[in-house]
Amino acid sequence: MGRRLDAVAGEGARRFALRGGILLGSCVMGAAMALASPHPIVPALVVLGVIAISAVLLPDSPVVLVLLLMISATWVIVVPRPERAADLVLPLLAALGALAVHLCAAAWSVWPPGTVVPRLGRLRWWRRSGVVALAVVSTTALAGALIRAAPSGHRLLSLLAITGVCTAALAGYRWSGPRNGPEGGAQ
């Protein structure tokens, strides 16, 4: 364990920040779950905390997947279905935390140690991450609007919401996709 911690300490600020993102995202997910659950879930949080620390120490292993699956399964078991639009705030925070864990672990696996990632690569990563985060936020906002409107039998509102999400997803995909030209930039 001591050798592992020494390796963590000497890997550089950017890679250390990715580990920090995994830890922060895990903490956000756990806190959101603890606040959203009507019952105390301390044992579950302890187990998830151990898995989260393991994911921070081993970000390029299947432990990150286990963490995300365990938090998702625990959420479904302990958190009741949202009844009001305000009840979607904590699930939104948990989703953004899960996104942070996934993105930081993916960046860790893709960018080898000691490699200086080109500025264009970092910008593309941030831009695509922002598109996904925006899609999560807009989908949550649409879900809140549907809960608030209580569309019992109003298929038109549901159809408009689904159309809006699909249109936003396609626009985001098109906006963040690779461009023709040198280094992926527009000509």
Contacts in CASP RR format, 6 or more apart in sequence:
PFRMAT RR
TARGET T0000
AUTHOR 0000-0000-0000
METHOD contacts of the structure
MODEL  1
MGRRLDAVAGEGARRFALRGGILLGSCVMGAAMALASPHPIVPALVVLGV
IAISAVLLPDSPVVLVLLLMISATWVIVVPRPERAADLVLPLLAALGALA
VHLCAAAWSVWPPGTVVPRLGRLRWWRRSGVVALAVVSTTALAGALIRAA
PSGHRLLSLLAITGVCTAALAGYRWSGPRNGPEGGAQ
4 57 0 8 1.000
8 16 0 8 1.000
8 19 0 8 1.000
8 57 0 8 1.000
11 113 0 8 1.000
14 117 0 8 1.000
15 108 0 8 1.000
15 111 0 8 1.000
15 113 0 8 1.000
15 114 0 8 1.000
18 59 0 8 1.000
18 104 0 8 1.000
18 105 0 8 1.000
18 107 0 8 1.000
18 108 0 8 1.000
19 56 0 8 1.000
19 59 0 8 1.000
19 104 0 8 1.000
19 108 0 8 1.000
20 56 0 8 1.000
20 104 0 8 1.000
21 100 0 8 1.000
21 101 0 8 1.000
21 104 0 8 1.000
22 52 0 8 1.000
22 55 0 8 1.000
22 56 0 8 1.000
22 59 0 8 1.000
22 64 0 8 1.000
22 100 0 8 1.000
22 101 0 8 1.000
22 104 0 8 1.000
22 105 0 8 1.000
22 108 0 8 1.000
23 52 0 8 1.000
23 53 0 8 1.000
23 56 0 8 1.000
24 97 0 8 1.000
24 100 0 8 1.000
25 97 0 8 1.000
25 98 0 8 1.000
25 100 0 8 1.000
25 101 0 8 1.000
26 48 0 8 1.000
26 49 0 8 1.000
26 52 0 8 1.000
26 55 0 8 1.000
26 56 0 8 1.000
26 67 0 8 1.000
26 71 0 8 1.000
26 97 0 8 1.000
26 101 0 8 1.000
27 52 0 8 1.000
28 93 0 8 1.000
28 94 0 8 1.000
28 96 0 8 1.000
28 97 0 8 1.000
28 100 0 8 1.000
29 71 0 8 1.000
29 93 0 8 1.000
29 94 0 8 1.000
29 97 0 8 1.000
29 98 0 8 1.000
29 101 0 8 1.000
30 45 0 8 1.000
30 48 0 8 1.000
30 71 0 8 1.000
30 94 0 8 1.000
31 93 0 8 1.000
32 90 0 8 1.000
32 91 0 8 1.000
32 93 0 8 1.000
32 94 0 8 1.000
32 97 0 8 1.000
33 41 0 8 1.000
33 44 0 8 1.000
33 45 0 8 1.000
33 71 0 8 1.000
33 74 0 8 1.000
33 75 0 8 1.000
33 78 0 8 1.000
33 79 0 8 1.000
33 90 0 8 1.000
33 94 0 8 1.000
34 41 0 8 1.000
34 45 0 8 1.000
35 90 0 8 1.000
36 75 0 8 1.000
36 79 0 8 1.000
36 80 0 8 1.000
36 87 0 8 1.000
36 90 0 8 1.000
36 91 0 8 1.000
36 94 0 8 1.000
37 78 0 8 1.000
37 79 0 8 1.000
38 80 0 8 1.000
39 78 0 8 1.000
41 74 0 8 1.000
41 78 0 8 1.000
44 74 0 8 1.000
44 78 0 8 1.000
47 70 0 8 1.000
48 67 0 8 1.000
48 70 0 8 1.000
48 71 0 8 1.000
48 74 0 8 1.000
51 63 0 8 1.000
51 66 0 8 1.000
51 67 0 8 1.000
51 70 0 8 1.000
52 67 0 8 1.000
54 63 0 8 1.000
54 67 0 8 1.000
55 61 0 8 1.000
55 63 0 8 1.000
55 64 0 8 1.000
55 66 0 8 1.000
55 67 0 8 1.000
55 101 0 8 1.000
55 105 0 8 1.000
58 64 0 8 1.000
59 104 0 8 1.000
59 105 0 8 1.000
59 108 0 8 1.000
59 109 0 8 1.000
60 105 0 8 1.000
60 108 0 8 1.000
60 109 0 8 1.000
64 101 0 8 1.000
64 102 0 8 1.000
64 105 0 8 1.000
67 101 0 8 1.000
68 98 0 8 1.000
68 101 0 8 1.000
68 102 0 8 1.000
71 94 0 8 1.000
71 98 0 8 1.000
72 98 0 8 1.000
75 91 0 8 1.000
75 94 0 8 1.000
79 90 0 8 1.000
79 91 0 8 1.000
82 88 0 8 1.000
82 91 0 8 1.000
82 147 0 8 1.000
83 147 0 8 1.000
84 147 0 8 1.000
84 148 0 8 1.000
85 143 0 8 1.000
85 144 0 8 1.000
85 145 0 8 1.000
85 147 0 8 1.000
85 148 0 8 1.000
87 147 0 8 1.000
88 140 0 8 1.000
88 143 0 8 1.000
88 144 0 8 1.000
88 147 0 8 1.000
91 140 0 8 1.000
92 136 0 8 1.000
92 137 0 8 1.000
92 140 0 8 1.000
95 136 0 8 1.000
95 140 0 8 1.000
96 133 0 8 1.000
96 136 0 8 1.000
96 137 0 8 1.000
99 129 0 8 1.000
99 132 0 8 1.000
99 133 0 8 1.000
99 136 0 8 1.000
103 125 0 8 1.000
103 129 0 8 1.000
107 125 0 8 1.000
111 117 0 8 1.000
120 183 0 8 1.000
120 184 0 8 1.000
120 185 0 8 1.000
124 176 0 8 1.000
127 176 0 8 1.000
128 176 0 8 1.000
128 177 0 8 1.000
131 172 0 8 1.000
131 173 0 8 1.000
131 175 0 8 1.000
131 176 0 8 1.000
134 168 0 8 1.000
134 172 0 8 1.000
135 165 0 8 1.000
135 168 0 8 1.000
135 169 0 8 1.000
135 172 0 8 1.000
138 165 0 8 1.000
138 168 0 8 1.000
139 165 0 8 1.000
142 161 0 8 1.000
142 164 0 8 1.000
142 165 0 8 1.000
145 161 0 8 1.000
146 157 0 8 1.000
146 158 0 8 1.000
146 161 0 8 1.000
149 157 0 8 1.000
151 157 0 8 1.000
151 158 0 8 1.000
178 184 0 8 1.000
179 185 0 8 1.000
179 186 0 8 1.000
179 187 0 8 1.000
180 186 0 8 1.000
180 187 0 8 1.000
181 187 0 8 1.000
END
